[in-house]
């Protein structure tokens, strides 16, 4: 096999000087390093593209799942309230406001189409 085709330079013979051998070794080293870094760059770009695609799909699926859960919870709460007779008078307020806050957050989430984690309830006051 012709060494000129493999190395791209002069053929090394037993009579070649130390500098000729050193230059061939250096050029081979640089060619190998360039090839390795080029392949690493291609792998990096491929991973970045896959991360962007899969992250976007995962976020969209998570938002859709949260919105569906919030809508389902809102429907269940309204169905339970529709079945129960209204025995609480205006003067009697429920002791636990967390259910009311959860229903409000679910309703706002369903209306805006945003995930419930996108906002938080800072204060809750009952108007008369």
N, CA, C and O atoms as a GROMACS GRO file, in nm:
protein
  512
    1UNK      N    1   0.085  -0.117   0.000
    1UNK     CA    2   0.000   0.000   0.000
    1UNK      C    3   0.090   0.123   0.000
    1UNK      O    4   0.195   0.126   0.064
    2UNK      N    5   0.047   0.222  -0.071
    2UNK     CA    6   0.126   0.343  -0.084
    2UNK      C    7   0.102   0.433   0.037
    2UNK      O    8  -0.013   0.471   0.063
    3UNK      N    9   0.206   0.467   0.111
    3UNK     CA   10   0.193   0.551   0.232
    3UNK      C   11   0.158   0.695   0.197
    3UNK      O   12   0.106   0.768   0.281
    4UNK      N   13   0.186   0.736   0.075
    4UNK     CA   14   0.154   0.872   0.036
    4UNK      C   15   0.003   0.895   0.038
    4UNK      O   16  -0.042   1.005   0.072
    5UNK      N   17  -0.076   0.795   0.001
    5UNK     CA   18  -0.220   0.810   0.002
    5UNK      C   19  -0.274   0.820   0.145
    5UNK      O   20  -0.369   0.894   0.171
    6UNK      N   21  -0.214   0.746   0.236
    6UNK     CA   22  -0.263   0.745   0.374
    6UNK      C   23  -0.223   0.870   0.450
    6UNK      O   24  -0.303   0.924   0.527
    7UNK      N   25  -0.103   0.917   0.430
    7UNK     CA   26  -0.055   1.030   0.508
    7UNK      C   27  -0.074   1.163   0.439
    7UNK      O   28  -0.079   1.267   0.505
    8UNK      N   29  -0.084   1.163   0.309
    8UNK     CA   30  -0.098   1.288   0.236
    8UNK      C   31   0.035   1.360   0.224
    8UNK      O   32   0.039   1.473   0.177
    9UNK      N   33   0.142   1.299   0.263
    9UNK     CA   34   0.274   1.361   0.259
    9UNK      C   35   0.377   1.261   0.210
    9UNK      O   36   0.341   1.158   0.151
   10UNK      N   37   0.501   1.290   0.232
   10UNK     CA   38   0.606   1.202   0.182
   10UNK      C   39   0.609   1.070   0.259
   10UNK      O   40   0.565   1.061   0.374
   11UNK      N   41   0.661   0.970   0.193
   11UNK     CA   42   0.671   0.838   0.254
   11UNK      C   43   0.790   0.834   0.348
   11UNK      O   44   0.897   0.887   0.317
   12UNK      N   45   0.771   0.772   0.465
   12UNK     CA   46   0.879   0.761   0.563
   12UNK      C   47   0.958   0.634   0.533
   12UNK      O   48   0.901   0.525   0.521
   13UNK      N   49   1.085   0.649   0.522
   13UNK     CA   50   1.176   0.537   0.496
   13UNK      C   51   1.275   0.530   0.611
   13UNK      O   52   1.282   0.622   0.693
   14UNK      N   53   1.352   0.420   0.619
   14UNK     CA   54   1.453   0.413   0.724
   14UNK      C   55   1.557   0.524   0.716
   14UNK      O   56   1.623   0.555   0.815
   15UNK      N   57   1.572   0.585   0.601
   15UNK     CA   58   1.668   0.693   0.586
   15UNK      C   59   1.610   0.829   0.621
   15UNK      O   60   1.682   0.929   0.618
   16UNK      N   61   1.481   0.838   0.652
   16UNK     CA   62   1.417   0.966   0.682
   16UNK      C   63   1.476   1.025   0.809
   16UNK      O   64   1.513   0.952   0.902
   17UNK      N   65   1.482   1.156   0.812
   17UNK     CA   66   1.538   1.223   0.929
   17UNK      C   67   1.436   1.228   1.042
   17UNK      O   68   1.318   1.198   1.023
   18UNK      N   69   1.482   1.265   1.160
   18UNK     CA   70   1.398   1.276   1.278
   18UNK      C   71   1.289   1.382   1.257
   18UNK      O   72   1.176   1.362   1.300
   19UNK      N   73   1.322   1.492   1.194
   19UNK     CA   74   1.223   1.599   1.170
   19UNK      C   75   1.114   1.554   1.074
   19UNK      O   76   0.998   1.592   1.090
   20UNK      N   77   1.151   1.471   0.972
   20UNK     CA   78   1.049   1.419   0.881
   20UNK      C   79   0.951   1.330   0.956
   20UNK      O   80   0.830   1.340   0.936
   21UNK      N   81   1.003   1.244   1.042
   21UNK     CA   82   0.918   1.154   1.120
   21UNK      C   83   0.831   1.234   1.219
   21UNK      O   84   0.714   1.205   1.239
   22UNK      N   85   0.893   1.335   1.280
   22UNK     CA   86   0.820   1.418   1.374
   22UNK      C   87   0.709   1.497   1.305
   22UNK      O   88   0.599   1.509   1.360
   23UNK      N   89   0.735   1.549   1.187
   23UNK     CA   90   0.632   1.626   1.116
   23UNK      C   91   0.518   1.535   1.072
   23UNK      O   92   0.402   1.575   1.076
   24UNK      N   93   0.550   1.411   1.030
   24UNK     CA   94   0.444   1.318   0.993
   24UNK      C   95   0.361   1.280   1.116
   24UNK      O   96   0.238   1.273   1.107
   25UNK      N   97   0.424   1.256   1.228
   25UNK     CA   98   0.352   1.225   1.351
   25UNK      C   99   0.265   1.341   1.396
   25UNK      O  100   0.151   1.321   1.439
   26UNK      N  101   0.317   1.463   1.386
   26UNK     CA  102   0.240   1.582   1.425
   26UNK      C  103   0.120   1.604   1.336
   26UNK      O  104   0.011   1.636   1.383
   27UNK      N  105   0.140   1.586   1.204
   27UNK     CA  106   0.026   1.605   1.113
   27UNK      C  107  -0.079   1.496   1.135
   27UNK      O  108  -0.198   1.523   1.125
   28UNK      N  109  -0.036   1.373   1.163
   28UNK     CA  110  -0.131   1.266   1.192
   28UNK      C  111  -0.208   1.295   1.321
   28UNK      O  112  -0.329   1.274   1.328
   29UNK      N  113  -0.136   1.345   1.422
   29UNK     CA  114  -0.199   1.382   1.548
   29UNK      C  115  -0.303   1.491   1.528
   29UNK      O  116  -0.415   1.480   1.579
   30UNK      N  117  -0.269   1.594   1.454
   30UNK     CA  118  -0.362   1.704   1.431
   30UNK      C  119  -0.483   1.658   1.350
   30UNK      O  120  -0.596   1.700   1.377
   31UNK      N  121  -0.460   1.574   1.249
   31UNK     CA  122  -0.571   1.522   1.170
   31UNK      C  123  -0.664   1.437   1.256
   31UNK      O  124  -0.786   1.448   1.244
   32UNK      N  125  -0.608   1.355   1.341
   32UNK     CA  126  -0.690   1.272   1.430
   32UNK      C  127  -0.769   1.355   1.529
   32UNK      O  128  -0.887   1.328   1.552
   33UNK      N  129  -0.705   1.455   1.588
   33UNK     CA  130  -0.775   1.541   1.684
   33UNK      C  131  -0.887   1.621   1.616
   33UNK      O  132  -0.995   1.637   1.672
   34UNK      N  133  -0.860   1.670   1.495
   34UNK     CA  134  -0.962   1.745   1.422
   34UNK      C  135  -1.082   1.656   1.392
   34UNK      O  136  -1.197   1.699   1.402
   35UNK      N  137  -1.055   1.532   1.355
   35UNK     CA  138  -1.164   1.438   1.325
   35UNK      C  139  -1.246   1.408   1.451
   35UNK      O  140  -1.369   1.405   1.446
   36UNK      N  141  -1.180   1.385   1.563
   36UNK     CA  142  -1.251   1.356   1.688
   36UNK      C  143  -1.337   1.475   1.730
   36UNK      O  144  -1.453   1.457   1.767
   37UNK      N  145  -1.282   1.595   1.724
   37UNK     CA  146  -1.360   1.712   1.764
   37UNK      C  147  -1.474   1.741   1.667
   37UNK      O  148  -1.578   1.791   1.708
   38UNK      N  149  -1.455   1.711   1.540
   38UNK     CA  150  -1.564   1.729   1.443
   38UNK      C  151  -1.679   1.634   1.476
   38UNK      O  152  -1.795   1.675   1.472
   39UNK      N  153  -1.648   1.509   1.506
   39UNK     CA  154  -1.754   1.413   1.541
   39UNK      C  155  -1.821   1.454   1.672
   39UNK      O  156  -1.943   1.443   1.685
   40UNK      N  157  -1.743   1.500   1.770
   40UNK     CA  158  -1.803   1.547   1.896
   40UNK      C  159  -1.895   1.667   1.871
   40UNK      O  160  -2.000   1.678   1.935
   41UNK      N  161  -1.857   1.755   1.782
   41UNK     CA  162  -1.942   1.869   1.747
   41UNK      C  163  -2.073   1.826   1.684
   41UNK      O  164  -2.179   1.881   1.714
   42UNK      N  165  -2.065   1.726   1.596
   42UNK     CA  166  -2.187   1.674   1.533
   42UNK      C  167  -2.278   1.610   1.638
   42UNK      O  168  -2.399   1.630   1.634
   43UNK      N  169  -2.221   1.534   1.729
   43UNK     CA  170  -2.301   1.472   1.835
   43UNK      C  171  -2.364   1.578   1.924
   43UNK      O  172  -2.480   1.566   1.963
   44UNK      N  173  -2.289   1.684   1.956
   44UNK     CA  174  -2.341   1.792   2.040
   44UNK      C  175  -2.460   1.860   1.973
   44UNK      O  176  -2.562   1.885   2.037
   45UNK      N  177  -2.447   1.889   1.845
   45UNK     CA  178  -2.557   1.955   1.772
   45UNK      C  179  -2.679   1.864   1.768
   45UNK      O  180  -2.792   1.910   1.786
   46UNK      N  181  -2.658   1.734   1.744
   46UNK     CA  182  -2.770   1.640   1.741
   46UNK      C  183  -2.840   1.633   1.876
   46UNK      O  184  -2.963   1.628   1.882
   47UNK      N  185  -2.763   1.633   1.985
   47UNK     CA  186  -2.822   1.629   2.118
   47UNK      C  187  -2.900   1.757   2.149
   47UNK      O  188  -3.006   1.750   2.212
   48UNK      N  189  -2.850   1.870   2.107
   48UNK     CA  190  -2.920   1.996   2.130
   48UNK      C  191  -3.053   1.998   2.055
   48UNK      O  192  -3.154   2.046   2.108
   49UNK      N  193  -3.053   1.947   1.933
   49UNK     CA  194  -3.177   1.942   1.856
   49UNK      C  195  -3.277   1.849   1.922
   49UNK      O  196  -3.394   1.883   1.935
   50UNK      N  197  -3.231   1.731   1.965
   50UNK     CA  198  -3.321   1.638   2.032
   50UNK      C  199  -3.374   1.694   2.163
   50UNK      O  200  -3.491   1.674   2.196
   51UNK      N  201  -3.289   1.765   2.238
   51UNK     CA  202  -3.334   1.824   2.364
   51UNK      C  203  -3.443   1.928   2.339
   51UNK      O  204  -3.542   1.933   2.411
   52UNK      N  205  -3.424   2.010   2.236
   52UNK     CA  206  -3.523   2.113   2.206
   52UNK      C  207  -3.656   2.050   2.164
   52UNK      O  208  -3.762   2.096   2.207
   53UNK      N  209  -3.651   1.948   2.083
   53UNK     CA  210  -3.773   1.884   2.035
   53UNK      C  211  -3.845   1.813   2.150
   53UNK      O  212  -3.966   1.832   2.168
   54UNK      N  213  -3.772   1.731   2.226
   54UNK     CA  214  -3.837   1.653   2.331
   54UNK      C  215  -3.880   1.738   2.449
   54UNK      O  216  -3.981   1.707   2.512
   55UNK      N  217  -3.807   1.843   2.481
   55UNK     CA  218  -3.847   1.932   2.590
   55UNK      C  219  -3.975   2.005   2.553
   55UNK      O  220  -4.065   2.019   2.637
   56UNK      N  221  -3.985   2.050   2.430
   56UNK     CA  222  -4.105   2.120   2.386
   56UNK      C  223  -4.226   2.028   2.391
   56UNK      O  224  -4.334   2.069   2.434
   57UNK      N  225  -4.209   1.903   2.347
   57UNK     CA  226  -4.320   1.808   2.351
   57UNK      C  227  -4.358   1.775   2.494
   57UNK      O  228  -4.476   1.762   2.526
   58UNK      N  229  -4.259   1.760   2.581
   58UNK     CA  230  -4.287   1.725   2.720
   58UNK      C  231  -4.360   1.839   2.790
   58UNK      O  232  -4.453   1.814   2.868
   59UNK      N  233  -4.321   1.962   2.764
   59UNK     CA  234  -4.387   2.078   2.827
   59UNK      C  235  -4.530   2.089   2.778
   59UNK      O  236  -4.621   2.115   2.858
   60UNK      N  237  -4.551   2.070   2.648
   60UNK     CA  238  -4.687   2.077   2.596
   60UNK      C  239  -4.774   1.966   2.654
   60UNK      O  240  -4.890   1.990   2.687
   61UNK      N  241  -4.720   1.846   2.666
   61UNK     CA  242  -4.797   1.735   2.722
   61UNK      C  243  -4.828   1.761   2.868
   61UNK      O  244  -4.937   1.730   2.915
   62UNK      N  245  -4.731   1.816   2.942
   62UNK     CA  246  -4.753   1.844   3.084
   62UNK      C  247  -4.860   1.951   3.102
   62UNK      O  248  -4.945   1.939   3.190
   63UNK      N  249  -4.857   2.056   3.019
   63UNK     CA  250  -4.958   2.161   3.029
   63UNK      C  251  -5.097   2.106   2.998
   63UNK      O  252  -5.194   2.139   3.065
   64UNK      N  253  -5.105   2.022   2.895
   64UNK     CA  254  -5.233   1.965   2.858
   64UNK      C  255  -5.285   1.873   2.969
   64UNK      O  256  -5.405   1.874   2.998
   65UNK      N  257  -5.196   1.796   3.030
   65UNK     CA  258  -5.236   1.706   3.138
   65UNK      C  259  -5.284   1.786   3.259
   65UNK      O  260  -5.385   1.751   3.320
   66UNK      N  261  -5.212   1.893   3.294
   66UNK     CA  262  -5.252   1.976   3.409
   66UNK      C  263  -5.387   2.043   3.383
   66UNK      O  264  -5.471   2.049   3.472
   67UNK      N  265  -5.406   2.094   3.261
   67UNK     CA  266  -5.532   2.160   3.228
   67UNK      C  267  -5.648   2.060   3.234
   67UNK      O  268  -5.756   2.094   3.280
   68UNK      N  269  -5.624   1.938   3.186
   68UNK     CA  270  -5.729   1.836   3.191
   68UNK      C  271  -5.761   1.798   3.335
   68UNK      O  272  -5.878   1.780   3.370
   69UNK      N  273  -5.658   1.785   3.419
   69UNK     CA  274  -5.681   1.753   3.559
   69UNK      C  275  -5.757   1.866   3.629
   69UNK      O  276  -5.847   1.841   3.709
   70UNK      N  277  -5.720   1.989   3.598
   70UNK     CA  278  -5.788   2.102   3.660
   70UNK      C  279  -5.934   2.109   3.615
   70UNK      O  280  -6.023   2.136   3.696
   71UNK      N  281  -5.959   2.084   3.488
   71UNK     CA  282  -6.096   2.086   3.438
   71UNK      C  283  -6.177   1.972   3.500
   71UNK      O  284  -6.293   1.991   3.536
   72UNK      N  285  -6.115   1.855   3.512
   72UNK     CA  286  -6.182   1.741   3.573
   72UNK      C  287  -6.215   1.769   3.720
   72UNK      O  288  -6.324   1.736   3.768
   73UNK      N  289  -6.120   1.831   3.791
   73UNK     CA  290  -6.144   1.864   3.932
   73UNK      C  291  -6.256   1.966   3.945
   73UNK      O  292  -6.338   1.957   4.036
   74UNK      N  293  -6.258   2.064   3.856
   74UNK     CA  294  -6.363   2.166   3.858
   74UNK      C  295  -6.499   2.103   3.830
   74UNK      O  296  -6.598   2.135   3.896
   75UNK      N  297  -6.502   2.012   3.732
   75UNK     CA  298  -6.629   1.946   3.701
   75UNK      C  299  -6.677   1.861   3.818
   75UNK      O  300  -6.797   1.858   3.849
   76UNK      N  301  -6.586   1.792   3.884
   76UNK     CA  302  -6.624   1.709   3.998
   76UNK      C  303  -6.677   1.795   4.112
   76UNK      O  304  -6.775   1.759   4.177
   77UNK      N  305  -6.611   1.907   4.137
   77UNK     CA  306  -6.655   1.994   4.246
   77UNK      C  307  -6.792   2.055   4.215
   77UNK      O  308  -6.877   2.065   4.304
   78UNK      N  309  -6.814   2.094   4.091
   78UNK     CA  310  -6.944   2.152   4.057
   78UNK      C  311  -7.052   2.044   4.059
   78UNK      O  312  -7.166   2.073   4.094
   79UNK      N  313  -7.018   1.921   4.022
   79UNK     CA  314  -7.117   1.812   4.026
   79UNK      C  315  -7.154   1.780   4.170
   79UNK      O  316  -7.271   1.756   4.200
   80UNK      N  317  -7.056   1.780   4.259
   80UNK     CA  318  -7.083   1.754   4.401
   80UNK      C  319  -7.169   1.865   4.459
   80UNK      O  320  -7.261   1.838   4.536
   81UNK      N  321  -7.139   1.989   4.424
   81UNK     CA  322  -7.216   2.102   4.476
   81UNK      C  323  -7.358   2.101   4.420
   81UNK      O  324  -7.452   2.141   4.489
   82UNK      N  325  -7.375   2.056   4.298
   82UNK     CA  326  -7.509   2.053   4.238
   82UNK      C  327  -7.594   1.944   4.303
   82UNK      O  328  -7.715   1.961   4.316
   83UNK      N  329  -7.532   1.834   4.345
   83UNK     CA  330  -7.606   1.725   4.408
   83UNK      C  331  -7.647   1.759   4.551
   83UNK      O  332  -7.755   1.720   4.595
   84UNK      N  333  -7.560   1.830   4.623
   84UNK     CA  334  -7.588   1.862   4.764
   84UNK      C  335  -7.683   1.980   4.774
   84UNK      O  336  -7.669   2.078   4.701
   85UNK      N  337  -7.778   1.973   4.862
   85UNK     CA  338  -7.863   2.090   4.883
   85UNK      C  339  -7.783   2.197   4.956
   85UNK      O  340  -7.693   2.168   5.034
   86UNK      N  341  -7.816   2.318   4.929
   86UNK     CA  342  -7.744   2.429   4.989
   86UNK      C  343  -7.794   2.448   5.132
   86UNK      O  344  -7.894   2.516   5.156
   87UNK      N  345  -7.722   2.388   5.226
   87UNK     CA  346  -7.762   2.396   5.366
   87UNK      C  347  -7.684   2.503   5.441
   87UNK      O  348  -7.715   2.533   5.556
   88UNK      N  349  -7.583   2.561   5.377
   88UNK     CA  350  -7.502   2.663   5.443
   88UNK      C  351  -7.566   2.799   5.416
   88UNK      O  352  -7.586   2.838   5.300
   89UNK      N  353  -7.598   2.868   5.522
   89UNK     CA  354  -7.657   3.000   5.504
   89UNK      C  355  -7.546   3.102   5.481
   89UNK      O  356  -7.428   3.070   5.490
   90UNK      N  357  -7.585   3.224   5.452
   90UNK     CA  358  -7.487   3.330   5.425
   90UNK      C  359  -7.403   3.362   5.547
   90UNK      O  360  -7.287   3.402   5.533
   91UNK      N  361  -7.458   3.344   5.665
   91UNK     CA  362  -7.383   3.377   5.786
   91UNK      C  363  -7.281   3.269   5.820
   91UNK      O  364  -7.184   3.296   5.890
   92UNK      N  365  -7.302   3.146   5.772
   92UNK     CA  366  -7.209   3.038   5.800
   92UNK      C  367  -7.108   3.027   5.685
   92UNK      O  368  -7.146   2.996   5.573
   93UNK      N  369  -6.983   3.052   5.712
   93UNK     CA  370  -6.877   3.039   5.612
   93UNK      C  371  -6.804   2.908   5.636
   93UNK      O  372  -6.785   2.867   5.750
   94UNK      N  373  -6.764   2.842   5.531
   94UNK     CA  374  -6.690   2.716   5.552
   94UNK      C  375  -6.558   2.744   5.622
   94UNK      O  376  -6.492   2.846   5.598
   95UNK      N  377  -6.520   2.652   5.710
   95UNK     CA  378  -6.399   2.670   5.788
   95UNK      C  379  -6.274   2.651   5.702
   95UNK      O  380  -6.171   2.712   5.730
   96UNK      N  381  -6.281   2.568   5.601
   96UNK     CA  382  -6.164   2.539   5.519
   96UNK      C  383  -6.179   2.607   5.384
   96UNK      O  384  -6.261   2.566   5.302
   97UNK      N  385  -6.100   2.711   5.361
   97UNK     CA  386  -6.106   2.784   5.235
   97UNK      C  387  -6.018   2.723   5.126
   97UNK      O  388  -6.020   2.770   5.013
   98UNK      N  389  -5.942   2.620   5.158
   98UNK     CA  390  -5.850   2.564   5.058
   98UNK      C  391  -5.926   2.501   4.941
   98UNK      O  392  -5.878   2.504   4.828
   99UNK      N  393  -6.044   2.443   4.966
   99UNK     CA  394  -6.123   2.385   4.858
   99UNK      C  395  -6.173   2.494   4.764
   99UNK      O  396  -6.176   2.476   4.643
  100UNK      N  397  -6.212   2.606   4.821
  100UNK     CA  398  -6.259   2.718   4.740
  100UNK      C  399  -6.145   2.776   4.658
  100UNK      O  400  -6.161   2.805   4.539
  101UNK      N  401  -6.030   2.792   4.721
  101UNK     CA  402  -5.913   2.844   4.649
  101UNK      C  403  -5.874   2.749   4.537
  101UNK      O  404  -5.840   2.794   4.427
  102UNK      N  405  -5.878   2.618   4.562
  102UNK     CA  406  -5.845   2.520   4.459
  102UNK      C  407  -5.942   2.528   4.342
  102UNK      O  408  -5.902   2.517   4.226
  103UNK      N  409  -6.070   2.547   4.373
  103UNK     CA  410  -6.169   2.558   4.266
  103UNK      C  411  -6.147   2.684   4.183
  103UNK      O  412  -6.160   2.682   4.060
  104UNK      N  413  -6.114   2.794   4.249
  104UNK     CA  414  -6.088   2.919   4.178
  104UNK      C  415  -5.964   2.907   4.090
  104UNK      O  416  -5.964   2.951   3.975
  105UNK      N  417  -5.859   2.847   4.145
  105UNK     CA  418  -5.736   2.828   4.067
  105UNK      C  419  -5.764   2.739   3.947
  105UNK      O  420  -5.714   2.767   3.838
  106UNK      N  421  -5.841   2.634   3.964
  106UNK     CA  422  -5.874   2.544   3.853
  106UNK      C  423  -5.957   2.616   3.747
  106UNK      O  424  -5.937   2.596   3.628
  107UNK      N  425  -6.051   2.699   3.792
  107UNK     CA  426  -6.134   2.772   3.696
  107UNK      C  427  -6.052   2.873   3.617
  107UNK      O  428  -6.067   2.885   3.495
  108UNK      N  429  -5.964   2.945   3.685
  108UNK     CA  430  -5.880   3.042   3.616
  108UNK      C  431  -5.786   2.970   3.520
  108UNK      O  432  -5.762   3.017   3.409
  109UNK      N  433  -5.733   2.857   3.563
  109UNK     CA  434  -5.643   2.779   3.478
  109UNK      C  435  -5.716   2.729   3.353
  109UNK      O  436  -5.660   2.733   3.243
  110UNK      N  437  -5.838   2.681   3.370
  110UNK     CA  438  -5.915   2.632   3.256
  110UNK      C  439  -5.952   2.746   3.161
  110UNK      O  440  -5.953   2.729   3.040
  111UNK      N  441  -5.982   2.861   3.217
  111UNK     CA  442  -6.022   2.975   3.135
  111UNK      C  443  -5.904   3.031   3.056
  111UNK      O  444  -5.918   3.059   2.937
  112UNK      N  445  -5.789   3.047   3.121
  112UNK     CA  446  -5.673   3.108   3.053
  112UNK      C  447  -5.594   3.008   2.972
  112UNK      O  448  -5.521   3.047   2.881
  113UNK      N  449  -5.608   2.879   3.002
  113UNK     CA  450  -5.532   2.778   2.930
  113UNK      C  451  -5.388   2.767   2.977
  113UNK      O  452  -5.307   2.701   2.912
  114UNK      N  453  -5.356   2.828   3.088
  114UNK     CA  454  -5.221   2.822   3.143
  114UNK      C  455  -5.219   2.721   3.257
  114UNK      O  456  -5.322   2.688   3.316
  115UNK      N  457  -5.098   2.673   3.287
  115UNK     CA  458  -5.083   2.576   3.395
  115UNK      C  459  -5.109   2.644   3.529
  115UNK      O  460  -5.081   2.762   3.545
  116UNK      N  461  -5.163   2.570   3.626
  116UNK     CA  462  -5.190   2.630   3.758
  116UNK      C  463  -5.062   2.676   3.828
  116UNK      O  464  -5.069   2.762   3.915
  117UNK      N  465  -4.947   2.621   3.791
  117UNK     CA  466  -4.822   2.664   3.853
  117UNK      C  467  -4.778   2.802   3.804
  117UNK      O  468  -4.687   2.862   3.861
  118UNK      N  469  -4.842   2.852   3.699
  118UNK     CA  470  -4.804   2.980   3.642
  118UNK      C  471  -4.846   3.100   3.727
  118UNK      O  472  -4.799   3.211   3.703
  119UNK      N  473  -4.931   3.080   3.824
  119UNK     CA  474  -4.974   3.189   3.911
  119UNK      C  475  -5.004   3.132   4.049
  119UNK      O  476  -5.011   3.011   4.067
  120UNK      N  477  -5.019   3.221   4.145
  120UNK     CA  478  -5.052   3.178   4.280
  120UNK      C  479  -5.150   3.276   4.342
  120UNK      O  480  -5.153   3.394   4.307
  121UNK      N  481  -5.230   3.225   4.433
  121UNK     CA  482  -5.328   3.308   4.501
  121UNK      C  483  -5.259   3.376   4.618
  121UNK      O  484  -5.207   3.310   4.707
  122UNK      N  485  -5.259   3.509   4.616
  122UNK     CA  486  -5.192   3.584   4.720
  122UNK      C  487  -5.286   3.611   4.836
  122UNK      O  488  -5.249   3.594   4.952
  123UNK      N  489  -5.408   3.652   4.806
  123UNK     CA  490  -5.505   3.675   4.912
  123UNK      C  491  -5.642   3.633   4.864
  123UNK      O  492  -5.669   3.630   4.744
  124UNK      N  493  -5.725   3.601   4.958
  124UNK     CA  494  -5.859   3.556   4.926
  124UNK      C  495  -5.953   3.622   5.026
  124UNK      O  496  -5.947   3.594   5.145
  125UNK      N  497  -6.040   3.710   4.976
  125UNK     CA  498  -6.134   3.779   5.063
  125UNK      C  499  -6.275   3.756   5.010
  125UNK      O  500  -6.299   3.761   4.890
  126UNK      N  501  -6.366   3.732   5.101
  126UNK     CA  502  -6.503   3.713   5.063
  126UNK      C  503  -6.574   3.848   5.058
  126UNK      O  504  -6.571   3.926   5.154
  127UNK      N  505  -6.639   3.875   4.942
  127UNK     CA  506  -6.713   4.001   4.929
  127UNK      C  507  -6.859   3.979   4.967
  127UNK      O  508  -6.914   3.871   4.949
  128UNK      N  509  -6.919   4.085   5.021
  128UNK     CA  510  -7.061   4.076   5.058
  128UNK      C  511  -7.141   4.175   4.983
  128UNK      O  512  -7.262   4.182   5.001
   0.00000   0.00000   0.00000
